[in-house]
Amino acid sequence: MHTITLQEGADLDGFRRAVRRLTAARTAPEEVLWSVGAPSLFGDDALASDADAPVFLPQAVGPLIETVVCHGDPERYALLHRLVWRVLNGERALLDQHADPLVHRLERLDKAVRRDIHKMHAFLRFRALPPTAPGPEGGERYVAWFEPDHHIVEAVAPFFVERFESMVWTILTPKGSLHWDRRRLMTGPPAERPDALAHDRVADDRFAEGWLRYYESTFNPARVNPTAMRAEMPRKYWANMPETAAIPAMVRSAPARVQAMLEAEAAIPRRRMPEKAVAAMARQAPESLADLNRLIQRSEPLVPGATQAVLGEGPEGAAIAIVGEQPGDQEDRDGRPFVGPAGQLLTAALEEAGIDRESLYLTNAVKHFKFVQRGKRRIHQSPTAGEVKHYRWWLMTELGFVRPRLVVALGATAALALSGRPVSVLRERGPMAFDGWNGFVTVHPSYLLRLPGDEDRRRAQAEFVADLRRAAALA
C-alpha cells in the first residue's frame, strides 16, 4: 500500500505531481491511501520515484479535477485518481457515462463547488475600515468576511481582483484569506471573524448603506416569495449582508405597495406609445435648432418622471459637442444640462484641461430626468436601451444643427445612443466612429463620484482630464 499526503485545502499541484508518478509506476487506485495534512506514519513512498512524465487526459477531465479538489470531501483525491486510472485504461469517454456511479458522484462534487463559488461571488460584502486603518498611499481599505463550505478561496481570487482592482481589500474566511494591494495578490492562513465586522457595528458604513439602498430600489413587491428568497439567499449569509436588514420590513409592506401600484396603474387613462410620438415629431421636420427645441419642450417625456425637457446648451458650430446620459435632479429643476454634482466635476475637469466650457455644446442622449421617488428624494434611474432609442432622433437631429467637428460621449448610455451598439467604456475609451460623426468615448463624471476611495478618485479624474485634452486636440 502506498500513502500520499497532500496539503490542507485544495492541493491541485500536489495531486497532479502524485498522479504523474503513480501513473508512471502503474499503481492502481486500490494500492493508494490518500491523506491530507500531517504526514503518514508509514511515509510517502509513492513520491520517491523520479518519474514525472506528463499525463494526457481528455479535455473535459482537467477542469473537473480543478473544481473537485476544492471540495471538502476527504475522499475527493481517491475518487479523482480512480477517474484518471479508468480514463487511461480504455475508458476515454467515461465522463459521458453520467449514470456511472463514479461519474455521478464527481459531478455532484463539481456542482457543489461551483454553487459555493457562485454564492461567494454573490453574497460577499466589503466593509470600509475606519480612517485609522488607511491603505497604501493613504487610500481607504476594505475587508470582508465569508464562510464558504469548500476550499474555494484561491479559486474566487481572480473574480474579486478583476471586479475590485482599484481598491485595497482583504477577504477573511475559515478556509484561508486573500489580500490585494492594487498590484499584488497575497494568500494567507484561515482566519476568525473580526469583531469589527459584527452585523450590529456597520450601521454607519457607507458601503453597507449603498448596498441597502440598491437592494431597496430593485425589490419588486409584486413578486415577493419568502420561500424562494430563502432558497436563493440562505440565512447563513444574512449576517454578512447589510441589505438583509431591510427584508422583513419590505416583505411586510409588500401587499400595501402592490395595491398602491395597482391603483396608480388604474389612474393612467391611456398607454404611452413612444414610437408613434417620435414618428409624429419627425414628420414635422424642424428647420432649425430652435424649432427642434420647441418640439422637445411641447412633447411628453418618453421616460417616467421629469418636470421639463432639459435642452442642449452652447453655440451652434461648436468644435466639440459633449453628450451625457440624461439630466439629473438638479438639471431637471433648473432646466440646464450639467449643473448638478457631475456637471460641476465636469466643469472643473474642463478648466484643468484648458477647455472653455462656454465654447462647447452640452447635451444629453435622453432629454428628461428618469427617477423613482423615495420619500422626499428623487433617485436617478438609468434609461433602458429602448428609451435611448426613442430619444435618438432628437439627438441626431440636434447634432445636425450644431455641426460639431467632434462628439464626445460621456459614459455607456451616450455611446450607445451615438454608435447604435453597446459600448464598454473602460475597454473602448478613446476615438470612435459614431453614426456620421467623429467621436470620442470617455467615462461620465458621475462614475468618478461613485468611486469609493479618494486615491482612486484622484487617479480616475486625472485620466478623465487627459481624455478631455486628447479630445480637444483631435477637434
GUFIDREN-543740 format. One line per field, with one value per residue (C-alpha): residue in three letters; x, y, z. Coordinates in nm, 3 decimals, decimal comma. Layout:
N
aa	(Ala_...)
east	(X_...)
north	(Y_...)
up	(Z_...)
END
This chain:
475
aa	(Met_His_Thr_Ile_Thr_Leu_Gln_Glu_Gly_Ala_Asp_Leu_Asp_Gly_Phe_Arg_Arg_Ala_Val_Arg_Arg_Leu_Thr_Ala_Ala_Arg_Thr_Ala_Pro_Glu_Glu_Val_Leu_Trp_Ser_Val_Gly_Ala_Pro_Ser_Leu_Phe_Gly_Asp_Asp_Ala_Leu_Ala_Ser_Asp_Ala_Asp_Ala_Pro_Val_Phe_Leu_Pro_Gln_Ala_Val_Gly_Pro_Leu_Ile_Glu_Thr_Val_Val_Cys_His_Gly_Asp_Pro_Glu_Arg_Tyr_Ala_Leu_Leu_His_Arg_Leu_Val_Trp_Arg_Val_Leu_Asn_Gly_Glu_Arg_Ala_Leu_Leu_Asp_Gln_His_Ala_Asp_Pro_Leu_Val_His_Arg_Leu_Glu_Arg_Leu_Asp_Lys_Ala_Val_Arg_Arg_Asp_Ile_His_Lys_Met_His_Ala_Phe_Leu_Arg_Phe_Arg_Ala_Leu_Pro_Pro_Thr_Ala_Pro_Gly_Pro_Glu_Gly_Gly_Glu_Arg_Tyr_Val_Ala_Trp_Phe_Glu_Pro_Asp_His_His_Ile_Val_Glu_Ala_Val_Ala_Pro_Phe_Phe_Val_Glu_Arg_Phe_Glu_Ser_Met_Val_Trp_Thr_Ile_Leu_Thr_Pro_Lys_Gly_Ser_Leu_His_Trp_Asp_Arg_Arg_Arg_Leu_Met_Thr_Gly_Pro_Pro_Ala_Glu_Arg_Pro_Asp_Ala_Leu_Ala_His_Asp_Arg_Val_Ala_Asp_Asp_Arg_Phe_Ala_Glu_Gly_Trp_Leu_Arg_Tyr_Tyr_Glu_Ser_Thr_Phe_Asn_Pro_Ala_Arg_Val_Asn_Pro_Thr_Ala_Met_Arg_Ala_Glu_Met_Pro_Arg_Lys_Tyr_Trp_Ala_Asn_Met_Pro_Glu_Thr_Ala_Ala_Ile_Pro_Ala_Met_Val_Arg_Ser_Ala_Pro_Ala_Arg_Val_Gln_Ala_Met_Leu_Glu_Ala_Glu_Ala_Ala_Ile_Pro_Arg_Arg_Arg_Met_Pro_Glu_Lys_Ala_Val_Ala_Ala_Met_Ala_Arg_Gln_Ala_Pro_Glu_Ser_Leu_Ala_Asp_Leu_Asn_Arg_Leu_Ile_Gln_Arg_Ser_Glu_Pro_Leu_Val_Pro_Gly_Ala_Thr_Gln_Ala_Val_Leu_Gly_Glu_Gly_Pro_Glu_Gly_Ala_Ala_Ile_Ala_Ile_Val_Gly_Glu_Gln_Pro_Gly_Asp_Gln_Glu_Asp_Arg_Asp_Gly_Arg_Pro_Phe_Val_Gly_Pro_Ala_Gly_Gln_Leu_Leu_Thr_Ala_Ala_Leu_Glu_Glu_Ala_Gly_Ile_Asp_Arg_Glu_Ser_Leu_Tyr_Leu_Thr_Asn_Ala_Val_Lys_His_Phe_Lys_Phe_Val_Gln_Arg_Gly_Lys_Arg_Arg_Ile_His_Gln_Ser_Pro_Thr_Ala_Gly_Glu_Val_Lys_His_Tyr_Arg_Trp_Trp_Leu_Met_Thr_Glu_Leu_Gly_Phe_Val_Arg_Pro_Arg_Leu_Val_Val_Ala_Leu_Gly_Ala_Thr_Ala_Ala_Leu_Ala_Leu_Ser_Gly_Arg_Pro_Val_Ser_Val_Leu_Arg_Glu_Arg_Gly_Pro_Met_Ala_Phe_Asp_Gly_Trp_Asn_Gly_Phe_Val_Thr_Val_His_Pro_Ser_Tyr_Leu_Leu_Arg_Leu_Pro_Gly_Asp_Glu_Asp_Arg_Arg_Arg_Ala_Gln_Ala_Glu_Phe_Val_Ala_Asp_Leu_Arg_Arg_Ala_Ala_Ala_Leu_Ala)
east	(0,000_0,134_0,050_0,015_-0,005_-0,126_-0,154_-0,469_-0,721_-0,718_-0,372_-0,407_-0,032_0,040_-0,232_-0,101_0,256_0,133_-0,085_0,201_0,431_0,163_0,074_0,438_0,466_0,135_-0,002_-0,374_-0,614_-0,665_-0,296_-0,303_-0,407_-0,467_-0,440_-0,444_-0,239_0,016_0,244_0,151_0,337_0,413_0,593_0,520_0,690_0,488_0,654_1,003_1,002_1,182_0,930_0,738_0,613_0,302_-0,033_-0,253_-0,623_-0,940_-1,010_-1,308_-1,118_-0,881_-1,149_-1,336_-1,021_-0,954_-1,301_-1,336_-1,004_-1,168_-1,442_-1,425_-1,491_-1,189_-1,229_-1,201_-0,841_-0,907_-1,214_-1,019_-0,730_-0,982_-1,121_-0,775_-0,688_-1,003_-0,965_-0,606_-0,702_-0,950_-1,242_-1,157_-1,527_-1,602_-1,734_-2,009_-2,147_-2,348_-2,513_-2,176_-2,157_-1,809_-1,901_-2,231_-2,055_-1,784_-2,044_-2,224_-1,897_-1,829_-2,178_-2,144_-1,815_-1,948_-2,254_-2,027_-1,821_-2,141_-2,259_-1,928_-1,940_-2,297_-2,306_-1,964_-1,984_-1,690_-1,689_-1,492_-1,237_-1,228_-0,994_-0,746_-0,657_-0,562_-0,436_-0,128_-0,065_-0,335_-0,623_-0,915_-0,911_-1,192_-1,243_-1,495_-1,581_-1,726_-1,779_-1,753_-1,843_-1,540_-1,179_-1,262_-1,068_-0,796_-1,048_-1,252_-0,949_-0,939_-1,306_-1,252_-0,922_-1,087_-1,400_-1,229_-0,891_-0,874_-0,942_-0,718_-0,904_-0,877_-1,109_-1,110_-1,257_-1,215_-1,059_-0,793_-0,754_-0,672_-0,517_-0,497_-0,296_-0,378_-0,060_-0,016_-0,242_-0,132_-0,284_-0,289_-0,398_-0,753_-0,897_-1,164_-1,437_-1,317_-1,535_-1,535_-1,744_-2,024_-2,364_-2,454_-2,135_-2,172_-2,471_-2,255_-2,068_-2,146_-2,070_-2,338_-2,572_-2,510_-2,598_-2,913_-3,031_-2,954_-3,147_-3,449_-3,453_-3,455_-3,709_-4,033_-4,320_-4,544_-4,313_-4,249_-4,185_-4,010_-3,955_-3,778_-3,582_-3,452_-3,362_-3,166_-3,018_-2,970_-2,985_-2,624_-2,512_-2,750_-2,527_-2,267_-2,512_-2,630_-2,928_-3,092_-3,178_-3,443_-3,604_-3,858_-3,999_-4,013_-4,195_-4,445_-4,513_-4,533_-4,916_-4,974_-4,717_-4,874_-5,216_-5,071_-4,913_-5,248_-5,429_-5,164_-5,195_-5,573_-5,530_-5,343_-5,607_-5,403_-5,095_-4,789_-4,666_-4,315_-4,259_-4,566_-4,480_-4,128_-4,257_-4,511_-4,239_-4,008_-4,278_-4,281_-3,924_-3,786_-3,595_-3,367_-3,238_-3,493_-3,775_-3,643_-3,625_-3,985_-4,088_-3,896_-4,049_-4,404_-4,365_-4,442_-4,147_-4,068_-3,937_-4,128_-4,083_-3,936_-4,090_-3,945_-3,721_-3,361_-3,233_-2,878_-2,672_-2,392_-2,316_-2,413_-2,094_-1,908_-1,597_-1,691_-2,030_-2,038_-2,320_-2,412_-2,667_-2,967_-3,044_-3,015_-3,229_-3,072_-3,076_-3,446_-3,519_-3,302_-3,371_-2,998_-2,754_-2,459_-2,530_-2,554_-2,264_-2,149_-2,174_-1,965_-1,700_-1,709_-1,663_-1,360_-1,209_-1,260_-1,091_-0,797_-0,773_-0,764_-1,101_-1,356_-1,693_-1,872_-1,719_-1,872_-2,218_-2,352_-2,649_-2,779_-2,882_-3,213_-3,378_-3,587_-3,491_-3,592_-3,628_-3,819_-3,947_-3,801_-3,964_-3,851_-3,566_-3,578_-3,346_-3,187_-3,271_-3,072_-3,274_-3,331_-3,189_-3,542_-3,577_-3,239_-3,355_-3,674_-3,469_-3,209_-3,395_-3,382_-3,011_-2,909_-3,125_-2,979_-2,621_-2,711_-2,794_-2,488_-2,240_-1,952_-1,617_-1,603_-1,870_-1,758_-1,972_-1,966_-2,048_-2,210_-2,559_-2,430_-2,202_-2,498_-2,709_-2,434_-2,297_-2,615_-2,446_-2,349_-2,005_-1,771_-1,637_-1,334_-1,219_-1,301_-1,239_-1,075_-1,151_-1,451_-1,651_-2,013_-2,306_-2,196_-1,966_-1,606_-1,635_-1,452_-1,562_-1,474_-1,633_-1,923_-1,831_-2,084_-1,858_-1,584_-1,825_-1,912_-1,552_-1,506_-1,158_-1,003_-0,690_-0,895_-1,098_-0,789_-0,634_-0,953_-1,006_-0,654_-0,732_-1,059_-0,878_-0,624_-0,913_-1,059_-0,723_-0,688_-1,040_-0,967_-0,651_-0,848_-1,111)
north	(0,000_0,343_0,656_1,003_1,304_1,634_1,978_2,111_2,274_2,238_2,097_2,078_2,090_1,814_1,595_1,642_1,550_1,244_1,126_1,162_0,947_0,694_0,663_0,616_0,338_0,180_0,200_0,116_0,317_0,015_0,035_0,402_0,563_0,939_1,164_1,537_1,734_1,567_1,308_0,943_0,727_0,489_0,752_0,875_0,609_0,664_1,003_0,859_0,787_1,034_0,972_1,291_1,237_1,429_1,250_1,312_1,320_1,412_1,784_1,764_1,584_1,870_2,130_1,866_1,788_2,159_2,204_1,881_1,925_2,232_2,018_1,933_1,561_1,372_1,109_1,356_1,271_0,895_0,946_1,161_0,913_0,637_0,855_0,915_0,545_0,436_0,705_0,598_0,232_0,219_0,444_0,772_0,867_0,785_1,134_1,085_0,799_1,013_0,706_0,560_0,580_0,736_0,996_1,071_1,132_1,351_1,558_1,616_1,733_1,956_2,109_2,174_2,358_2,568_2,656_2,759_2,980_3,141_3,212_3,376_3,591_3,695_3,729_3,859_4,221_4,453_4,692_5,014_5,011_5,319_5,607_5,491_5,200_5,365_5,163_5,223_5,586_5,696_5,530_5,352_4,984_4,732_4,397_4,114_3,801_3,493_3,131_2,903_2,536_2,427_2,527_2,789_3,092_3,081_2,983_3,302_3,534_3,632_3,739_3,982_4,115_4,196_4,350_4,549_4,612_4,977_4,900_4,777_4,485_4,177_3,873_3,659_3,308_2,999_2,827_3,091_3,461_3,693_4,039_4,272_4,599_4,711_4,546_4,206_3,929_3,752_3,442_3,382_3,132_3,071_3,348_3,415_3,671_4,011_4,185_4,492_4,302_4,215_4,285_4,549_4,751_4,860_5,094_5,394_5,216_5,392_5,071_4,896_5,190_5,172_4,803_4,868_5,146_4,936_4,637_4,852_5,008_4,666_4,497_4,406_4,381_4,210_3,908_3,851_3,484_3,434_3,063_3,129_3,415_3,187_2,920_3,166_3,363_3,114_3,258_3,156_3,452_3,711_3,825_3,947_4,126_4,472_4,474_4,183_4,421_4,571_4,242_4,196_4,548_4,518_4,184_4,325_4,632_4,437_4,394_4,766_4,861_4,626_4,778_5,127_5,016_4,878_5,199_5,408_5,190_5,238_5,615_5,628_5,681_5,585_5,397_5,588_5,500_5,645_5,508_5,685_6,004_6,014_5,939_6,222_6,467_6,356_6,432_6,794_6,837_7,120_7,379_7,500_7,407_7,645_7,460_7,129_7,262_7,380_7,028_6,880_7,125_7,055_6,676_6,448_6,268_5,930_5,813_5,818_6,127_6,462_6,807_6,950_6,872_6,979_7,124_7,134_7,440_7,607_7,769_7,618_7,541_7,446_7,242_6,987_6,858_6,671_6,419_6,281_6,021_6,222_6,521_6,470_6,602_6,950_6,973_6,884_7,163_7,427_7,325_7,335_7,048_6,961_7,189_6,919_6,744_6,557_6,878_7,067_6,796_6,819_7,197_7,158_6,892_7,111_7,400_7,177_7,057_7,418_7,398_7,680_7,529_7,819_7,715_7,366_7,236_7,030_6,797_6,454_6,139_6,137_6,476_6,405_6,302_5,942_5,872_5,693_5,875_5,765_5,982_6,336_6,218_6,154_5,863_5,852_5,552_5,468_5,473_5,144_5,073_5,116_5,459_5,564_5,455_5,664_5,978_5,907_6,101_6,413_6,375_6,314_6,600_6,826_6,742_6,801_7,163_7,211_7,053_6,982_6,855_6,600_6,443_6,327_6,054_6,058_5,705_5,396_5,538_5,827_5,590_5,358_5,646_5,774_5,442_5,234_4,948_4,865_5,006_4,901_5,242_5,130_4,896_5,121_5,471_5,693_5,783_5,607_5,647_5,734_5,732_6,016_6,186_6,173_6,058_6,009_5,792_5,851_5,797_6,000_6,233_6,050_5,743_5,942_6,046_5,681_5,562_5,456_5,590_5,935_5,794_5,602_5,915_6,131_5,878_5,839_6,216_6,265_6,009_6,190_6,524_6,358_6,226_6,576_6,718_6,442_6,507_6,880_6,804_6,581_6,852)
up	(0,000_-0,098_0,105_-0,049_0,182_0,038_0,191_0,358_0,129_-0,249_-0,323_-0,702_-0,772_-0,519_-0,665_-1,018_-0,916_-0,731_-1,020_-1,270_-1,059_-0,971_-1,339_-1,438_-1,179_-1,298_-0,943_-0,929_-0,707_-0,479_-0,384_-0,273_0,053_0,022_0,327_0,395_0,646_0,871_0,703_0,747_0,997_0,711_0,500_0,149_-0,060_-0,377_-0,425_-0,401_-0,774_-1,002_-1,281_-1,357_-1,713_-1,827_-1,829_-2,134_-2,044_-2,238_-2,239_-2,002_-1,726_-1,639_-1,544_-1,342_-1,142_-1,082_-0,937_-0,736_-0,550_-0,390_-0,231_0,138_0,087_0,229_-0,045_-0,333_-0,424_-0,422_-0,645_-0,889_-0,902_-0,983_-1,265_-1,412_-1,387_-1,571_-1,841_-1,906_-1,917_-2,200_-2,086_-2,261_-2,285_-1,921_-1,841_-2,098_-1,885_-1,641_-1,485_-1,384_-1,000_-1,001_-1,263_-1,088_-0,755_-0,908_-1,091_-0,761_-0,601_-0,900_-0,879_-0,505_-0,550_-0,838_-0,631_-0,342_-0,576_-0,708_-0,353_-0,262_-0,577_-0,499_-0,121_-0,016_0,103_0,172_0,468_0,475_0,755_0,980_0,882_1,149_0,921_0,587_0,296_0,081_-0,011_0,231_0,043_0,205_0,293_0,279_0,446_0,402_0,598_0,430_0,534_0,227_0,252_0,048_-0,024_-0,289_-0,164_-0,429_-0,698_-0,645_-0,622_-0,995_-0,983_-0,694_-0,829_-1,162_-1,009_-0,731_-0,893_-0,780_-0,411_-0,131_0,023_0,242_0,236_0,552_0,570_0,791_0,487_0,410_0,332_0,042_0,035_-0,266_-0,260_-0,620_-0,752_-0,590_-0,461_-0,144_0,018_0,389_0,656_0,782_0,996_1,255_1,209_1,341_1,599_1,373_1,117_1,355_1,196_1,456_1,402_1,041_1,062_0,970_0,689_0,361_0,169_0,374_0,320_-0,055_-0,071_0,132_-0,099_-0,408_-0,275_-0,184_-0,533_-0,708_-0,476_-0,657_-0,404_-0,660_-0,675_-0,304_-0,232_0,105_0,041_-0,289_-0,129_0,145_-0,112_-0,327_-0,034_0,255_0,606_0,677_0,462_0,605_0,891_0,638_0,407_0,515_0,280_0,464_0,747_0,520_0,411_0,697_0,656_0,276_0,296_0,548_0,331_0,001_-0,009_0,051_-0,211_-0,467_-0,401_-0,447_-0,776_-0,898_-0,806_-0,981_-1,291_-1,293_-1,271_-1,603_-1,874_-2,178_-2,300_-2,397_-2,742_-2,779_-3,129_-3,266_-3,077_-3,221_-3,571_-3,543_-3,436_-3,715_-3,973_-3,860_-3,996_-3,780_-3,982_-3,701_-3,359_-3,209_-3,389_-3,261_-2,905_-2,923_-3,027_-2,734_-2,486_-2,605_-2,607_-2,314_-2,151_-2,304_-1,965_-1,633_-1,414_-1,514_-1,484_-1,805_-2,101_-2,050_-2,375_-2,509_-2,432_-2,627_-2,963_-3,296_-3,484_-3,164_-3,236_-2,968_-2,859_-2,527_-2,481_-2,138_-2,032_-1,910_-1,685_-1,312_-1,029_-1,029_-1,409_-1,411_-1,161_-1,334_-1,696_-1,784_-1,858_-1,635_-1,337_-1,067_-0,887_-1,201_-1,404_-1,150_-1,168_-1,550_-1,533_-1,304_-1,532_-1,841_-1,666_-1,567_-1,928_-2,052_-2,230_-2,215_-2,123_-2,295_-2,629_-2,610_-2,692_-2,398_-2,422_-2,320_-2,503_-2,309_-2,259_-1,948_-1,593_-1,520_-1,149_-0,874_-0,566_-0,231_0,033_-0,045_-0,266_-0,640_-0,715_-1,062_-1,280_-1,591_-1,915_-2,092_-2,437_-2,577_-2,417_-2,552_-2,897_-2,866_-2,798_-3,068_-3,338_-3,123_-3,052_-3,413_-3,541_-3,272_-3,370_-3,734_-3,650_-3,423_-3,673_-3,429_-3,554_-3,269_-3,048_-2,701_-2,539_-2,159_-2,046_-2,192_-2,249_-2,459_-2,653_-2,718_-2,847_-3,078_-3,207_-3,209_-3,021_-2,660_-2,574_-2,291_-2,194_-1,991_-2,271_-2,568_-2,432_-2,689_-3,053_-3,205_-3,526_-3,445_-3,684_-3,914_-3,662_-3,548_-3,191_-2,864_-2,568_-2,204_-1,864_-1,727_-1,437_-1,216_-1,244_-1,070_-0,794_-0,724_-0,676_-0,312_-0,227_-0,254_-0,418_-0,676_-0,746_-0,795_-1,033_-1,237_-1,252_-1,388_-1,661_-1,735_-1,772_-2,004_-2,216_-2,245_-2,354_-2,613_-2,746_-2,773_-2,972_-3,209_-3,260)
END
